[in-house]
Structures are given as C-alpha cells and as structure tokens.
Amino acid sequence: MSVASRKLLLPLLLLALLVQSAVAQVLTPTKLATTISQPAAKVGEELDLIVNARMQDTWHLYATDFDPDLGPTVFTFTFAKSPAYALVGKPKSIGAKKKFDDVFKGDISYFEKTGQIRQRIRVLQPGPLTIKADVEYQTCTDVDGRCVPGEETLSFGPIEVSGTAAATTAATPPAAAATKALAASKTEAPAVAVAPATAPVPASDTSSAATAAASPMASDTSARPATTAVTAGGTAATVAAAPATSAESGGLLSFALLAFFSGLAALLTPCVFPMIPMTVSYFTGGTDTRAQGILKALVYGLSIIVIYTILGVIVARLLGEDGPNFMATHWLPNLLFFVVFVVFGLSFLGLFEITLPHNLVNKADAQADKGGWLGVFFMAFTLVLVSFSCTGPIVATILGLSARGETIMPVIGMLGFSLAFALPFTLFAIFPSWLKSLPRSGGWLNTVKVVLGFVELMLALKFLSMADLAYHWNLLSRDLYLVLWIVLSALLGVYLLGKFKLSHDSDLTHLSVGRLLMAVLSFSFMVYLIPGLFGAPLPLLAGYLPPQTSRDFSLASAVAAPGSATRNTLCEVPRHADFLELPHGLQGYFDLEQAKRCARAQNKPIFIDFTGHACVNCRKMEASVWSDPQVLRRLQEDFVVVALYVDDKTELPQKEWYTSKRDGKVKSTLGKQNADLQVTKYGVNAQPYYVLLNPNDPADKPLVTPVAYEASVSNFVKFLDAGLAQYRQQAQPVAAR
C-alpha cells in the first residue's frame, strides 16, 4: 500500500470510529455525589443526607416534588435495611424549578445544571454508620427530546454515632423496613443518587463529581456550613451546603391568578353585585370625613381578605403535609367533592338556595351595627355570610382544586380570591364617581350565576373521574365523560340564546352582544369536543379528560386503513396487554420473545419501539410521525411491532428475574429488564429508540442503523423501507435452501 493510500485510510478509519461511537453511546448527562450535613452525631440526633447533582448543559433532571403519575420519572430511592437509623419526613428538592408541562398537562419540578436533594434521618444506634440506597431517576434534554433513565446505588457516610442505643417505636419506624419512596404515598419525595462507591472512577470523573457535590449556588458559599462530600470513587471533599430555598413555583402563580379571576366572577353574581353601591354609600355618605371614609374602606377590604385567608389557613392546617396526596388520590374526598360540586351547580341553576343559618348572619349584623373599627370588620363578615349562596360554590371550587396541590395552595387560593373580591369595594369607596359606570342590576346577574352552575357540573366530573381511574371502577369512560361535557355545553349555548328559562330568570326581550358571544364560545367548545368521541386526543384538555385508553369505542381505529387485507394480526395473546397498548389501533406485543415467534410465523421483520411512559418525544413521534398514513400502513402490514417500556414498574414473576451481567443488579420489573436489554444489546439508554430486527438472527443485530427521535415522516419511511429491503435480502438465501 502506498504512502498516499495510508494517509487517506487513516482519516477514514477515524471517521468510522467516530460515527460508530455516536450511533451506539451510553449517555451519562448527570454526575452526582453524596454529602452528609455533619460527620458525627449522638444517638437520637437528626442530620441530613445530601445528594448534589451536576447536569450537562441543555439537560434537566426531574426532582422529587411533583405528581409521580403525571408522566416523568421523579427521583425515588429504596434504603437498605438497618435498625441504626430512621427516616424523618420526606426528601426535599432544594432549588428545583417548576413549570407547567404542555405535554403532560401538569406542573413538574426539575433541576438545570445543578441541584440538591436532602433526606433527614434520626440515628438510633452507636458506632460507625454507612447508609446505602438504590436510586431511580430520569434526565432529559429539550434539544432533541432524548430521555435517559438512571439506576444507581448511593452511599452516605461513614457517620460516627456516639451514645446509647435508642429504642425504636411505632411512632418512628426504623429504616429496617427498607423504606421505599412513593410506596406509602404517591407524593413521597424521592432523592437523587450517586454512582456506586464500589465502582472507582477516573480522576477526572472524581474531580467533577466532587465539584458537583458543591452547592448549586457556588457564588454564595461563605455563609454556609461545610459538609463532607463523598464522591463516586469514595474520595472525601469539604463542600458548602446549599441553602434550603426553592425557586418560585409557576404552578402557584397560575393558581393564584385563577383564584383572582374567580373572585372577579363572584362579584358578578346577584348576591354580591347589588351590595357594591350599598356598601360604598356607607363609607361616603356618613358623618366621617373623606379621609376617615377611605381608611374604613381600606379596613373593610383588608377584613374581607383576612376572613377568606383564615379559611385557607384552616384548610391547609387540616390537610397537613400528606393531605394533598390523600385528597388527590383517595376515593372518599374525590367523591365528596363530586357531590359538593353537583349540589352547588344545581343550586346555581336555581333548583334550591343554599344559605347559612339566619342566627349566624343576624349576630354578625348586630355586631356591625355597633360601629367603630370592630363594626367595619363585622360588616365585612356579614357580607361574606350573606353572599355565601353565590360565593360558596366558587370558594368550594377553589379549595377543592387547591387540595390536590401543595399544602400552601388553599392559602394562596383564598388570598387571590379575596383580593379580587375586596378590591371593588375599596376602590369605589376611594373613587365614588366610578359607581356611575357600573351597569344596573338585572336579569344578567342570574345569567352569570347559571353559567357558573354549568361550569360547576363540568368540573364535578373531574373528581369522579379521578376516583374511577384510581380504583378501576370503570364507571366513567372517556367517551361518557365527553358526552356529558358535550351535552352540558350544548345546553349552556341554547340557554344563552334564550331558548329556555330557569326558575330565577327574567323575560329576555332581546339578545345582547355579550350573551351571543358567550353562546358562540359554548357551541365552539362543544364542537371541539366532538372529535374526541372518534379518537381525537384533544390536547388542550388532556389534563381534565380521562386517558384515551379508557375509551369505550373509537371510529378512528376502525377506519384507519379500510380494505387492508394484509394488516398485522396477532399470533398469540400479548403479555401485559391488560395495562399496555399501542397507539392508533396497532396490534403488537410488549414482550420481545413473543414478537420473535410471531415474526417467524408471519415471515416479517420486527419493529422494536424502546419507549417510556414518561417519554415526551415518544408521544410526539406517535402523534406526528406514526399517525401519518405512509408510516402507519407500513407498521400495520410489513412489521411485527413490539413496544418495550423501559420505565414500567410492573414486577414480573420471580422465576423471570435475572442478574444483569452489565451491572450485577437483579432485574425484577418489566421496565428494568427492557432498559437492560436496550443498553446491553445496542449500547443506548435514551428513548425513543427504534430498532428493526430479523427474528431469525440469534445475535439480534439491527437490519439497518437504528434511529432515535426523527420528526421527518419521509426520513422515517426511508428507515422502514431500508430495513424491510434488508430483511427480504437476508431471507432469500434461507428460502433458497
């Protein structure tokens, strides 16, 4: 070989190696390290187990404090058995950001660049203590939509414990029970992990892990106590502990705005609106000076805010730390809220009137008549009581929704509601000339009340649906849910057009522009819902509707490919089909060995979909690429489809468990086995990931280069066609023999 040829060959070989490493790459976008808040403690004392994380740029790590059923994988850990310590409370995500996720239709919390999670423990026995825990987590990037699941073992300590052993009690269960995050409560906050201490890492990795153990806010380390960090390689380093402050929650702000606008809506009800000029005249028409009148109006408004906020504080205290989870998942509060919303909705429609006991109202009114500053407070209290028949359902709605979020949400909700509710009374007292611009009371106030009644009935279904889904009662399918919403929307539209009247309605002499526009919105909402009966996903309402898997029927799948005689059929009943399904009516499997047997029988290649319940880009691929007729036809006719969920928590029968040669850990769940298969066979741990296989190849080598997220339909079609052509080429020699 000539010198020129060798010079040309070397760059080509390097390029091939780079391409190969790019195709098959196990991603580790997160580096983690453990710390302890103090290296020594006495028996009975408490200390913090701390995990610090450093993520690569453009990657984010999901934290602990959001609904684990929402979709993304929250940090979870399982502590090793030991009578030497007990967990105290839940893990805390320090500095986590929060946002509303458009794909999962809910609030998620996550870390960017750096993050920290703390778990408080109480030490119970003297001697050196090292605590271990198995950890599961997920890191994702918005650049190309890849998500990487993580599964590691972390080690905290050693901690020098002195003193006499403490007796464990039922009130403080020891960690000997191998406490598992999220086992007792869906909101049990999990923690992040580090690489196993027994696995040494290169010096560069050790230093980066030690750096990751430093506070996420490195610019402010002077005022923080130092802690001992143990890196993945076992190297100790002194680092500064991060402050226990969290980023402002976007979810709380959104809920506060919702409560504020609800307070404005309450002002337009017939119980409240006529009270505005009457109340303002008290502050402007008496013997007080203008300054005194304005001051009393301010006290009046603040009193309203205080009364409603106290109500929120009471609800928050009654809920406690675990209250939101109980309210969100248990059947009893969900059914209770369903009944309350239906009762209040029917009350708004005029079926009956809900009022508080007259004695309570009369006593508050008598205190208000005494005058003075205390009288101003009781005037506000009287308004709250008198307006209860109109504001009660709205307040109950806010408290009902807030009970499903953070403990502080009832307080935030009542603060936002009362601020909007009190604002007009105060402003009109300061600027009485504004009263002239108010519309006159009339039948339109009852129209507002009826509209709110229909909204209450629609929201009531959400609570019934939550209990139905959690306990598999199968009472309220997605189709029935949509039918009820469609009927309620249609009735509301017809009512707004004046085609029927309810008991408290006055005669409608003409149709106002505002009422007509509201009718248009109601009918538009009804029309938007109708395609959902035929399988449309209705993404704008994904957070309020039951999942599509709960449909009773779907014409979309029935008409997806009419006349197709060669569509894929099943050779045997798929395993796990009782809780997993493929999109767009596709038939397939969730077990690779089943798919191989069927593919051999049908002489077809296999389409493997490495996916996850929490994989955002997997859902996007299914919605925008798989749904294309060109792609869907090929998947239906030319391949045996198998979906392998890498994050499914279903525990398999013990006889199917195995110890992975890759990491030496027992793989006992469906997701862990699928994830291990993806990494072991193909060297990739991110999803989505699509592999085309020849079922007769014992090595399971891909027919063509696998693809990950590919938003181009034409490129995905080329991928499928190339794999099918390669399979047929390989099958020809076999057929000839």
C-alpha positions in Angstrom: 0.0 0.0 0.0 1.4 3.4 -1.0 2.1 6.2 1.5 -0.7 8.3 0.0 -3.2 5.4 0.4 -2.2 5.0 4.0 -2.6 8.7 4.6 -6.1 8.6 3.1 -7.1 5.4 5.0 -6.2 6.7 8.5 -8.7 9.6 8.5 -11.4 7.3 7.1 -10.9 4.8 9.9 -11.0 7.6 12.5 -14.2 8.9 10.9 -15.8 5.4 11.0 -14.9 5.1 14.7 -16.4 8.5 15.5 -19.6 7.6 13.6 -19.8 4.2 15.4 -19.4 5.9 18.8 -22.0 8.4 18.0 -24.5 5.7 17.0 -24.0 3.5 20.0 -23.5 5.6 23.0 -24.5 5.2 26.6 -25.3 8.7 27.8 -24.4 9.9 31.3 -25.6 13.5 31.3 -25.8 13.6 35.1 -22.9 13.3 37.6 -23.8 13.0 41.2 -22.1 13.0 44.7 -23.3 12.4 48.2 -22.7 14.6 51.3 -23.7 14.5 55.0 -24.6 17.6 57.0 -22.3 16.5 59.8 -19.7 13.8 60.1 -20.6 12.8 63.7 -23.8 12.7 65.8 -25.2 11.4 69.1 -27.9 8.8 69.3 -31.3 10.5 68.9 -29.9 13.4 66.9 -31.0 14.2 63.4 -28.9 15.1 60.4 -29.3 15.4 56.6 -28.3 13.0 53.9 -27.5 15.3 50.9 -27.2 14.4 47.2 -25.8 17.0 44.8 -26.1 16.7 41.0 -24.5 18.4 38.1 -26.1 18.1 34.7 -24.6 18.8 31.3 -25.8 21.9 29.5 -29.2 21.6 27.9 -30.1 18.6 30.1 -32.5 18.7 33.1 -33.1 16.3 35.9 -36.6 15.6 37.3 -36.9 16.4 41.0 -38.9 14.8 43.8 -41.9 17.1 44.4 -44.5 16.6 41.7 -47.2 14.0 40.9 -45.4 10.7 40.0 -48.5 9.7 38.0 -48.1 12.8 35.8 -45.6 11.1 33.4 -41.9 12.0 34.0 -40.0 9.8 36.4 -39.5 11.5 39.8 -36.4 10.7 41.9 -37.1 7.6 44.0 -34.9 5.6 46.4 -35.1 2.4 48.4 -33.0 2.4 51.6 -31.0 -0.7 52.6 -32.3 -2.4 55.8 -30.8 -1.2 59.0 -32.0 -0.7 62.6 -29.4 2.1 63.1 -31.5 5.0 61.7 -35.0 6.1 60.9 -36.2 8.5 58.1 -37.7 11.8 59.3 -40.2 13.3 56.8 -39.8 13.3 53.1 -36.8 14.2 50.9 -36.6 17.9 49.9 -35.7 19.2 46.5 -33.6 22.3 47.0 -33.6 25.0 44.3 -35.8 23.0 41.9 -37.6 24.9 39.2 -41.3 24.4 38.4 -43.3 24.8 35.3 -46.4 23.7 33.6 -45.6 20.9 31.1 -47.7 21.2 27.9 -47.2 17.5 27.0 -48.1 16.0 30.4 -50.6 18.8 31.2 -49.4 19.4 34.8 -46.8 21.1 36.9 -43.4 19.4 37.1 -40.2 20.2 39.0 -36.7 19.8 37.7 -33.1 20.9 38.1 -30.9 22.5 35.5 -27.1 22.5 35.6 -27.0 21.8 39.4 -29.4 20.5 42.0 -29.6 19.2 45.5 -31.9 16.9 47.4 -31.9 16.3 51.2 -33.3 13.5 53.3 -33.4 14.0 57.1 -32.7 11.0 59.3 -32.5 10.2 63.1 -29.6 8.0 64.2 -30.7 5.2 66.7 -27.5 3.1 67.4 -23.9 4.0 68.3 -21.0 3.1 66.1 -19.9 3.9 62.6 -22.9 4.2 60.2 -22.9 3.9 56.4 -26.3 4.3 54.7 -26.9 2.9 51.2 -29.9 3.3 48.9 -30.9 2.2 45.4 -32.0 5.1 43.2 -34.0 5.6 40.1 -34.3 8.9 38.2 -34.6 10.5 34.7 -32.6 13.1 32.8 -34.0 14.7 29.6 -33.0 17.3 27.0 -35.2 19.6 25.0 -32.7 19.8 22.2 -33.6 16.5 20.5 -36.1 15.2 23.0 -33.9 12.3 24.4 -34.6 11.0 27.9 -32.1 8.8 29.8 -33.3 6.7 32.8 -30.9 6.2 35.7 -30.5 3.4 38.2 -27.6 3.6 40.7 -26.6 2.8 44.3 -25.6 5.7 46.6 -23.6 5.6 49.8 -23.7 8.1 52.7 -21.1 8.2 55.4 -19.4 6.9 57.4 -21.1 8.8 60.2 -19.6 8.4 63.7 -22.5 7.9 66.1 -21.9 8.1 69.9 -24.2 7.5 72.9 -26.6 4.7 74.0 -28.9 2.9 71.5 -32.4 4.3 71.3 -35.4 2.0 71.3 -37.4 2.2 68.1 -41.2 2.8 68.4 -44.1 2.5 66.1 -44.3 6.3 66.0 -40.8 6.4 64.4 -40.4 3.3 62.3 -36.7 2.4 61.6 -35.3 2.2 58.2 -35.1 -1.5 58.7 -38.3 -1.8 56.8 -36.4 -0.8 53.6 -38.5 2.3 53.2 -39.3 2.9 49.6 -40.1 6.4 48.3 -43.6 6.7 46.9 -44.7 3.4 48.4 -47.0 4.8 51.1 -47.8 8.0 49.3 -47.7 9.0 45.7 -46.1 12.2 46.7 -43.4 10.7 48.9 -40.5 12.7 47.6 -37.6 10.6 46.4 -33.9 11.5 46.2 -31.2 11.6 43.7 -28.3 9.2 43.5 -24.5 8.8 43.0 -22.5 6.2 41.3 -21.8 3.1 43.5 -19.0 3.7 45.9 -17.5 0.3 44.9 -17.1 1.4 41.3 -13.9 3.5 41.0 -13.9 6.3 38.5 -11.1 8.1 36.7 -9.5 11.0 38.3 -11.2 13.5 36.1 -14.6 12.0 36.9 -13.8 12.1 40.6 -13.0 15.7 40.5 -16.1 16.6 38.5 -18.1 14.6 41.0 -16.6 16.5 43.9 -17.3 19.7 42.1 -20.9 18.5 41.6 -21.1 18.0 45.3 -20.6 21.7 45.9 -23.5 23.9 46.4 -25.6 24.7 43.3 -25.1 28.4 44.1 -21.4 28.5 44.3 -21.3 32.3 44.4 -22.7 32.3 48.0 -20.7 29.7 49.9 -19.2 31.9 52.6 -22.2 31.9 54.8 -22.9 28.1 54.6 -21.7 25.4 56.9 -19.2 23.0 55.4 -20.1 19.3 54.9 -18.2 16.2 54.0 -18.8 15.1 50.4 -18.2 11.5 49.3 -17.7 11.2 45.6 -18.5 8.2 43.5 -14.9 7.0 43.8 -15.0 7.3 47.6 -12.9 10.5 47.8 -13.9 12.8 50.6 -14.0 16.6 50.0 -15.2 19.5 52.0 -18.0 21.4 50.3 -20.6 24.0 51.2 -24.2 23.1 51.8 -26.8 24.7 49.6 -29.4 27.0 51.1 -32.8 25.4 51.6 -34.7 27.7 49.3 -36.7 26.8 46.3 -37.4 28.6 43.1 -40.8 30.3 42.8 -43.5 28.0 41.7 -45.1 28.8 38.4 -47.9 26.5 39.4 -48.7 28.5 42.5 -48.7 31.7 40.4 -51.1 30.2 37.8 -53.4 29.0 40.6 -53.3 32.4 42.3 -54.4 34.1 39.0 -57.2 31.5 38.6 -58.4 32.3 42.1 -58.2 36.0 41.4 -60.4 35.8 38.3 -62.8 33.6 40.3 -63.1 36.4 42.8 -63.9 38.8 40.0 -66.6 36.3 38.7 -68.1 36.2 42.2 -68.6 39.9 42.1 -71.0 39.5 39.1 -73.4 37.2 40.9 -76.8 38.5 42.1 -75.9 38.1 45.8 -72.8 40.4 45.6 -73.2 42.9 42.7 -76.1 44.9 44.3 -74.1 45.1 47.5 -71.4 47.2 46.0 -73.2 50.6 45.8 -75.0 49.9 49.1 -71.7 49.3 50.9 -69.8 52.2 49.2 -72.6 54.6 50.2 -71.9 53.7 53.9 -68.3 54.9 53.6 -69.1 58.0 51.6 -72.4 59.2 52.9 -71.9 59.3 56.7 -70.5 61.9 59.1 -66.9 60.7 58.7 -64.5 62.9 56.8 -63.4 61.7 53.4 -60.1 60.5 54.8 -61.8 58.6 57.5 -64.2 57.0 54.9 -61.3 55.9 52.7 -59.5 54.5 55.8 -62.6 52.5 56.8 -63.0 51.3 53.2 -59.4 50.0 53.3 -60.0 48.3 56.6 -63.2 46.8 55.2 -61.3 45.4 52.2 -58.5 44.0 54.4 -61.1 42.4 56.6 -62.5 40.5 53.7 -59.1 39.3 52.7 -58.3 38.3 56.3 -61.5 36.3 56.7 -61.1 34.3 53.5 -57.3 33.8 54.1 -58.0 32.5 57.6 -60.4 30.0 55.9 -57.5 29.0 53.6 -55.1 28.6 56.6 -57.6 26.4 58.4 -58.0 24.1 55.3 -54.2 24.0 54.9 -53.7 23.0 58.6 -56.4 20.3 58.3 -54.8 18.9 55.2 -51.4 18.7 56.7 -48.3 17.6 54.9 -49.8 14.4 53.4 -53.3 16.0 52.9 -52.9 17.0 49.2 -51.8 13.5 48.2 -54.8 12.0 50.2 -57.2 14.5 48.6 -55.8 13.8 45.1 -55.8 10.0 45.2 -58.3 8.6 47.7 -61.8 7.8 46.6 -63.5 9.4 49.6 -62.5 13.1 49.1 -62.9 12.8 45.4 -66.5 11.5 45.7 -67.2 14.1 48.4 -66.0 16.9 46.1 -68.0 15.4 43.2 -71.2 15.6 45.3 -70.4 19.1 46.6 -69.8 20.4 43.1 -73.0 18.8 41.8 -75.0 20.3 44.7 -73.6 23.7 44.3 -74.0 23.5 40.5 -77.7 22.7 40.9 -78.0 25.5 43.4 -76.6 28.0 40.8 -79.1 26.6 38.3 -81.9 27.6 40.7 -83.0 24.1 41.9 -82.7 25.3 45.6 -81.0 28.0 47.6 -78.0 27.4 49.9 -77.9 29.8 52.8 -76.1 29.9 56.2 -78.2 29.8 59.4 -80.0 33.1 59.9 -78.9 33.3 63.6 -75.3 33.5 62.5 -76.0 36.2 59.9 -78.1 38.2 62.4 -75.4 38.1 65.1 -72.7 39.3 62.7 -75.1 42.1 61.5 -75.7 43.1 65.1 -72.0 43.5 65.7 -71.7 45.6 62.6 -74.4 48.0 63.8 -72.3 48.9 66.8 -70.0 50.9 64.5 -66.3 51.7 65.1 -63.4 49.7 63.6 -64.7 46.4 65.0 -68.1 47.2 63.3 -66.3 47.6 60.0 -64.8 44.1 60.4 -68.2 42.6 61.2 -69.6 44.4 58.2 -67.1 42.5 56.1 -68.0 39.3 57.9 -71.7 39.9 57.3 -71.0 40.4 53.5 -69.2 37.1 53.5 -72.1 35.3 55.2 -74.9 37.0 53.2 -73.2 36.3 49.9 -72.5 32.6 50.7 -75.2 31.3 48.5 -73.3 32.7 45.5 -69.7 32.7 46.6 -69.9 29.4 48.5 -69.7 27.2 45.3 -66.9 29.3 43.9 -64.9 29.1 47.2 -65.6 25.4 47.4 -64.3 25.0 43.8 -61.0 26.8 44.6 -60.5 24.9 47.9 -61.3 21.6 46.1 -58.8 22.3 43.3 -56.2 23.6 45.8 -56.5 20.4 48.0 -54.9 18.5 45.1 -51.7 20.5 45.0 -49.3 21.8 47.6 -50.2 22.4 51.2 -49.9 26.2 50.8 -52.3 26.3 47.9 -55.5 26.8 49.9 -54.0 29.9 51.5 -52.8 31.2 48.0 -56.2 30.4 46.6 -58.2 32.3 49.2 -55.8 35.2 49.2 -56.2 35.6 45.4 -60.0 35.2 45.6 -60.4 37.6 48.4 -58.1 40.2 46.9 -60.3 40.4 43.8 -63.5 40.2 45.8 -62.5 43.1 48.1 -60.9 45.3 45.5 -64.0 46.9 44.1 -65.5 47.8 47.5 -62.3 49.6 48.4 -61.7 51.3 45.0 -65.3 52.6 44.7 -65.1 54.0 48.2 -62.0 55.9 47.3 -63.3 56.9 43.9 -67.2 57.1 44.3 -67.6 58.7 40.9 -66.7 55.4 39.3 -70.1 54.0 40.5 -71.8 55.8 37.7 -70.0 53.5 35.2 -71.4 50.3 36.8 -74.2 48.5 34.9 -77.5 48.3 36.6 -78.5 45.1 38.4 -80.9 42.9 36.4 -81.5 39.6 34.9 -78.0 39.4 33.5 -76.7 38.7 37.0 -78.7 35.5 37.2 -77.3 34.5 33.7 -73.8 34.8 35.2 -74.9 32.5 38.0 -76.4 29.9 35.6 -73.2 29.9 33.5 -71.2 29.2 36.7 -73.6 26.4 37.5 -72.9 24.7 34.2 -69.1 25.1 34.9 -69.5 23.6 38.3 -71.2 20.5 36.9 -68.5 20.1 34.3 -65.7 20.3 37.0 -67.6 17.8 39.2 -66.9 15.1 36.6 -63.1 15.6 37.1 -63.3 14.4 40.7 -65.5 11.4 39.9 -63.1 10.5 37.1 -60.0 10.6 39.4 -61.6 8.2 41.8 -62.8 6.0 38.9 -59.3 5.8 37.4 -57.5 5.2 40.7 -59.7 2.3 41.8 -60.6 0.9 38.3 -64.4 1.1 38.8 -64.9 1.7 35.1 -67.9 3.9 35.7 -66.8 7.0 33.8 -65.1 6.2 30.5 -63.6 8.9 28.3 -66.5 8.7 25.9 -69.2 9.1 28.6 -67.2 11.9 30.1 -67.1 13.7 26.7 -70.7 13.1 26.0 -71.7 14.7 29.3 -69.5 17.7 28.6 -70.9 18.0 25.1 -74.5 17.9 26.4 -73.7 20.5 29.1 -72.0 22.8 26.6 -74.9 22.5 24.2 -77.5 23.2 26.9 -75.5 26.2 28.0 -75.4 27.5 24.4 -79.1 27.0 23.9 -79.8 28.7 27.3 -77.7 31.8 26.4 -79.6 32.1 23.1 -82.8 32.4 25.3 -84.4 29.2 24.1 -85.4 28.2 27.6 -85.6 29.8 31.0 -84.8 28.6 34.5 -86.7 29.5 37.7 -85.0 32.8 38.6 -84.7 34.1 35.0 -86.5 37.3 33.9 -88.0 37.7 30.5 -85.5 38.1 27.7 -86.7 40.9 25.4 -83.6 40.9 23.2 -80.3 39.1 22.8 -77.3 41.2 23.9 -74.0 41.0 22.0 -72.2 39.7 25.1 -74.7 36.9 25.6 -74.4 36.0 21.9 -70.6 35.8 22.1 -70.8 33.6 25.2 -73.2 31.3 23.2 -70.7 31.2 20.4 -67.9 30.2 22.8 -70.1 27.5 24.3 -71.0 25.9 21.0 -67.4 26.2 19.8 -66.3 24.3 22.9 -69.0 21.7 22.1 -67.8 21.3 18.5 -64.1 21.0 19.7 -65.1 18.1 22.0 -67.0 16.0 19.4 -63.9 14.6 17.5 -62.8 13.2 20.9 -65.5 10.7 20.6 -63.8 9.3 17.5 -60.3 9.1 18.9 -59.0 12.7 18.6 -56.6 13.4 21.5 -57.9 16.9 22.4 -54.6 18.1 23.7 -56.0 21.3 25.2 -58.0 19.3 27.7 -55.6 16.4 28.3 -55.3 17.4 32.0 -59.0 17.2 32.6 -60.1 14.2 30.5 -59.7 10.5 31.3 -56.9 8.9 29.2 -57.7 7.6 25.7 -57.1 4.0 27.0 -60.4 4.3 28.8 -62.4 4.8 25.6 -65.5 2.6 25.0 -65.2 3.0 21.3 -63.1 4.7 18.6 -64.1 5.0 15.0 -60.6 6.3 14.3 -59.0 2.9 14.6 -61.8 1.3 12.7 -61.4 3.4 9.6 -57.6 3.8 9.8 -56.9 1.7 6.8 -60.1 0.3 5.2 -59.7 -2.6 2.8 -56.3 -3.6 4.1 -56.2 -7.4 3.9 -52.6 -7.8 4.9 -52.7 -5.8 8.2 -50.7 -7.2 11.0 -52.5 -9.8 13.1 -51.6 -11.4 16.4 -50.3 -14.9 16.7 -50.9 -15.2 20.4 -52.4 -13.1 23.2 -49.9 -10.4 24.1 -48.5 -10.4 27.6 -49.1 -7.2 29.6 -51.9 -6.1 27.2 -54.1 -5.7 30.2 -52.3 -2.4 31.1 -50.3 -1.5 28.0 -51.5 -0.7 24.5 -50.1 0.5 21.2 -51.3 3.8 19.6 -53.5 4.2 16.6 -55.1 0.8 16.9 -51.9 -1.0 16.1 -51.7 -4.7 17.1 -48.5 -5.9 18.6 -46.6 -7.1 21.6 -44.9 -5.9 24.7 -42.5 -8.9 25.1 -39.7 -9.4 22.6 -39.8 -13.2 22.6 -43.5 -13.2 21.7 -42.8 -10.8 18.9 -40.0 -13.1 17.6 -42.2 -16.1 17.5 -44.9 -14.3 15.6 -42.5 -12.6 13.2 -41.0 -16.0 12.3 -44.5 -17.4 11.7 -45.5 -14.5 9.5 -42.1 -14.1 7.8 -41.9 -10.4 8.8 -39.2 -8.3 10.4 -39.6 -6.9 13.9 -40.1 -3.2 14.7 -38.8 -2.5 18.3 -40.0 0.6 20.0 -37.9 1.3 23.1 -40.3 3.8 24.8 -41.4 5.0 28.2 -44.5 6.3 29.9 -42.6 9.5 30.8 -41.0 9.9 27.3 -42.2 13.2 25.9 -40.7 12.7 22.4 -42.1 9.2 22.2 -45.6 10.7 22.4 -44.7 13.3 19.9 -43.4 10.6 17.5 -46.6 8.6 17.9 -48.8 11.7 17.3 -47.0 13.3 14.4 -45.0 10.5 12.6 -46.7 7.2 13.4 -50.1 8.7 12.6 -49.0 9.5 9.0 -50.7 7.1 6.6 -47.4 6.1 5.0 -45.9 5.1 8.3 -49.0 3.6 9.8 -49.6 1.4 6.7 -46.1 0.0 6.8 -46.3 -0.7 10.6 -49.6 -2.4 10.0 -48.7 -4.5 7.0 -44.9 -5.1 6.9 -43.7 -5.4 10.5 -44.5 -7.2 13.8 -44.5 -4.3 16.3 -43.2 -4.6 19.9 -43.2 -1.8 22.4 -40.7 -2.2 25.2 -41.3 0.3 28.1 -38.1 1.0 30.0 -39.8 2.7 32.9 -42.7 0.4 33.7 -42.8 -0.6 37.3 -44.7 -3.8 36.9 -42.9 -6.5 38.9 -42.5 -9.8 37.0 -42.9 -13.3 38.4 -39.8 -14.2 40.5 -38.8 -17.0 38.1 -38.3 -14.4 35.4 -35.9 -12.3 37.4 -32.2 -12.3 36.5 -29.0 -10.6 37.5 -27.6 -8.4 34.8 -24.0 -9.1 33.6 -23.7 -5.4 32.8 -24.2 -4.0 36.4 -24.6 -7.1 38.6 -28.1 -6.0 39.7 -31.3 -8.0 39.8 -33.7 -7.0 37.2 -37.2 -7.7 38.6 -39.5 -5.3 36.8 -40.6 -5.1 33.2 -39.0 -1.7 32.8 -35.7 -2.7 34.3 -35.4 -5.7 32.0 -36.3 -3.7 28.9 -33.8 -0.9 29.8 -31.1 -3.5 30.4 -31.8 -5.1 27.0 -31.5 -1.7 25.3 -28.2 -0.9 26.9 -26.7 -4.4 26.7 -27.7 -5.1 23.1 -27.5 -1.7 21.5 -25.4 0.5 23.8 -28.0 3.2 24.1 -30.1 4.2 27.1 -32.2 7.1 25.7 -35.7 7.0 24.3 -37.3 6.9 21.8 -35.1 4.4 20.0 -36.3 2.3 17.1 -34.7 -1.0 16.0 -35.5 -3.2 13.1 -34.6 -6.9 13.6 -34.6 -10.1 11.7 -36.3 -12.6 14.0 -34.1 -15.4 12.7 -30.9 -13.7 13.8 -29.8 -15.1 17.2 -27.5 -12.1 17.7 -30.3 -9.6 17.4 -28.3 -7.4 15.1 -30.2 -4.4 13.6 -31.1 -4.7 10.0 -30.2 -1.1 9.5 -28.8 1.6 11.7 -31.4 2.3 14.4 -32.9 5.8 14.7 -34.0 7.9 17.7 -36.2 10.9 17.5 -37.0 11.6 13.8 -39.6 14.2 13.2 -39.4 13.9 9.4 -42.0 11.5 8.1 -40.1 10.9 4.8 -36.9 10.0 6.7 -38.8 7.6 8.9 -40.4 6.0 5.9 -36.9 5.6 4.3 -35.7 3.9 7.6 -38.6 1.4 7.5 -38.2 0.7 3.8 -34.5 0.2 4.1 -35.0 -2.3 7.0 -37.7 -4.2 5.1 -35.5 -4.4 2.0 -32.5 -5.7 4.0 -34.8 -8.3 5.7 -36.0 -9.6 2.4 -32.5 -9.8 1.0 -31.4 -11.8 4.1 -34.5 -14.1 3.8 -33.8 -15.0 0.2 -30.9 -17.4 0.8 -32.9 -19.1 3.6 -35.8 -19.6 1.2 -33.5 -21.0 -1.5 -32.1 -23.6 0.9 
